[in-house]
Amino acid sequence: MPNPETRQFIERMGLAVERMGLTRTFGRLFGLLMVADRPLSLDEIVERLDVSKASVSTNARACEELGLARRVGVRGDRRDYYEIAPRGTPGRGRRALASPRQAYRNVGLLPVHG
């Protein structure tokens, strides 16, 4: 399980993204992928966010369509895994959420000027 600061970041990302018109789960998923040290399976995301698999699947696909996340394979495992997309990945929402620094600012974890 993430430490308290990481959990707070994930929750704040959910709220910030919700204010932008997307779902809170979308924001929490994006926040989780931002802090993950490796690609995560849908099952791992479900467990960490404590939401339904259907919701995670829907929002992971949306993150992928917007160019914010990408689906990857893990050798020896047939499941899909997700990770933050590298900079420059095309997507309609890439500019809005692309910068981790800006994301931290959006959720109040970094000052606006700095």
C-alpha positions as a Markdown table, in Angstrom:
| # | Residue | x | y | z |
|---|---|---|---|---|
| 1 | Met | 0.0 | 0.0 | 0.0 |
| 2 | Pro | 1.2 | 3.5 | -0.7 |
| 3 | Asn | 2.4 | 5.7 | 2.2 |
| 4 | Pro | 0.1 | 8.5 | 3.5 |
| 5 | Glu | 1.7 | 11.2 | 1.3 |
| 6 | Thr | 1.2 | 9.1 | -1.8 |
| 7 | Arg | -2.4 | 8.2 | -0.9 |
| 8 | Gln | -3.0 | 12.0 | -0.4 |
| 9 | Phe | -1.5 | 12.8 | -3.8 |
| 10 | Ile | -3.7 | 10.1 | -5.5 |
| 11 | Glu | -6.8 | 11.4 | -3.8 |
| 12 | Arg | -6.0 | 15.0 | -4.7 |
| 13 | Met | -5.4 | 14.1 | -8.3 |
| 14 | Gly | -8.8 | 12.6 | -8.3 |
| 15 | Leu | -10.4 | 15.8 | -7.0 |
| 16 | Ala | -8.3 | 18.0 | -9.4 |
| 17 | Val | -9.2 | 16.0 | -12.4 |
| 18 | Glu | -12.8 | 15.8 | -11.4 |
| 19 | Arg | -12.8 | 19.7 | -11.4 |
| 20 | Met | -11.6 | 19.5 | -15.0 |
| 21 | Gly | -14.7 | 17.5 | -16.0 |
| 22 | Leu | -13.4 | 14.0 | -15.8 |
| 23 | Thr | -14.2 | 11.3 | -13.2 |
| 24 | Arg | -12.6 | 11.2 | -9.9 |
| 25 | Thr | -11.6 | 7.6 | -10.6 |
| 26 | Phe | -9.9 | 8.7 | -13.8 |
| 27 | Gly | -7.8 | 11.2 | -11.8 |
| 28 | Arg | -7.0 | 8.7 | -9.0 |
| 29 | Leu | -5.9 | 6.2 | -11.6 |
| 30 | Phe | -3.7 | 8.7 | -13.4 |
| 31 | Gly | -2.2 | 9.8 | -10.0 |
| 32 | Leu | -1.5 | 6.2 | -9.1 |
| 33 | Leu | 0.2 | 5.6 | -12.5 |
| 34 | Met | 2.3 | 8.7 | -12.0 |
| 35 | Val | 3.8 | 7.4 | -8.7 |
| 36 | Ala | 4.0 | 3.8 | -9.6 |
| 37 | Asp | 7.6 | 2.4 | -10.0 |
| 38 | Arg | 6.5 | -0.2 | -12.6 |
| 39 | Pro | 3.5 | -1.0 | -14.8 |
| 40 | Leu | 0.4 | -2.1 | -12.9 |
| 41 | Ser | -2.2 | -4.7 | -13.9 |
| 42 | Leu | -5.9 | -3.9 | -13.7 |
| 43 | Asp | -6.1 | -6.2 | -10.7 |
| 44 | Glu | -3.4 | -4.3 | -8.9 |
| 45 | Ile | -5.1 | -0.9 | -9.7 |
| 46 | Val | -8.4 | -2.3 | -8.4 |
| 47 | Glu | -6.8 | -3.3 | -5.1 |
| 48 | Arg | -4.9 | -0.1 | -4.6 |
| 49 | Leu | -7.8 | 2.2 | -5.5 |
| 50 | Asp | -10.6 | 0.0 | -4.0 |
| 51 | Val | -12.9 | 0.5 | -7.0 |
| 52 | Ser | -14.6 | -1.9 | -9.4 |
| 53 | Lys | -12.6 | -3.6 | -12.1 |
| 54 | Ala | -15.1 | -2.3 | -14.7 |
| 55 | Ser | -14.4 | 1.3 | -13.6 |
| 56 | Val | -10.7 | 0.8 | -13.7 |
| 57 | Ser | -10.9 | -0.8 | -17.1 |
| 58 | Thr | -13.0 | 2.0 | -18.5 |
| 59 | Asn | -10.8 | 4.7 | -17.0 |
| 60 | Ala | -7.6 | 3.0 | -18.0 |
| 61 | Arg | -8.8 | 2.9 | -21.6 |
| 62 | Ala | -9.7 | 6.6 | -21.4 |
| 63 | Cys | -6.2 | 7.5 | -20.0 |
| 64 | Glu | -4.8 | 5.5 | -22.9 |
| 65 | Glu | -7.0 | 7.3 | -25.5 |
| 66 | Leu | -6.0 | 10.7 | -24.2 |
| 67 | Gly | -2.3 | 9.8 | -24.4 |
| 68 | Leu | -1.7 | 9.9 | -20.7 |
| 69 | Ala | -1.1 | 6.2 | -20.2 |
| 70 | Arg | -0.1 | 3.2 | -22.3 |
| 71 | Arg | -0.9 | -0.4 | -22.2 |
| 72 | Val | 2.1 | -2.7 | -22.0 |
| 73 | Gly | 2.7 | -6.4 | -21.7 |
| 74 | Val | 4.8 | -8.2 | -19.1 |
| 75 | Arg | 6.8 | -11.2 | -20.3 |
| 76 | Gly | 5.2 | -14.4 | -19.2 |
| 77 | Asp | 1.9 | -12.8 | -18.2 |
| 78 | Arg | -1.1 | -12.4 | -20.5 |
| 79 | Arg | -2.7 | -9.6 | -18.6 |
| 80 | Asp | -2.6 | -6.0 | -19.7 |
| 81 | Tyr | -0.5 | -3.6 | -17.6 |
| 82 | Tyr | -0.7 | 0.2 | -17.6 |
| 83 | Glu | 2.0 | 2.8 | -17.1 |
| 84 | Ile | 2.3 | 6.5 | -17.5 |
| 85 | Ala | 2.8 | 7.3 | -21.2 |
| 86 | Pro | 6.2 | 8.8 | -22.2 |
| 87 | Arg | 6.3 | 12.5 | -23.1 |
| 88 | Gly | 5.4 | 13.1 | -26.7 |
| 89 | Thr | 2.8 | 10.4 | -26.9 |
| 90 | Pro | 0.0 | 11.7 | -29.0 |
| 91 | Gly | -3.4 | 12.2 | -27.3 |
| 92 | Arg | -6.1 | 14.7 | -27.1 |
| 93 | Gly | -5.6 | 15.5 | -23.4 |
| 94 | Arg | -1.9 | 15.2 | -23.2 |
| 95 | Arg | -1.2 | 18.9 | -22.7 |
| 96 | Ala | -3.7 | 19.3 | -20.0 |
| 97 | Leu | -2.2 | 16.7 | -17.6 |
| 98 | Ala | 1.2 | 15.9 | -19.2 |
| 99 | Ser | 3.5 | 17.6 | -16.8 |
| 100 | Pro | 4.0 | 15.8 | -13.4 |
| 101 | Arg | 5.2 | 19.1 | -12.0 |
| 102 | Gln | 2.0 | 20.8 | -13.2 |
| 103 | Ala | -0.1 | 17.9 | -11.8 |
| 104 | Tyr | 1.6 | 18.4 | -8.4 |
| 105 | Arg | 0.8 | 22.1 | -8.6 |
| 106 | Asn | -2.8 | 21.3 | -9.5 |
| 107 | Val | -3.4 | 19.3 | -6.4 |
| 108 | Gly | -1.6 | 21.8 | -4.1 |
| 109 | Leu | 1.6 | 19.8 | -3.5 |
| 110 | Leu | 3.9 | 22.4 | -5.2 |
| 111 | Pro | 3.7 | 26.2 | -5.2 |
| 112 | Val | 2.3 | 27.8 | -8.3 |
| 113 | His | 5.5 | 29.7 | -9.0 |
| 114 | Gly | 8.6 | 27.5 | -8.7 |
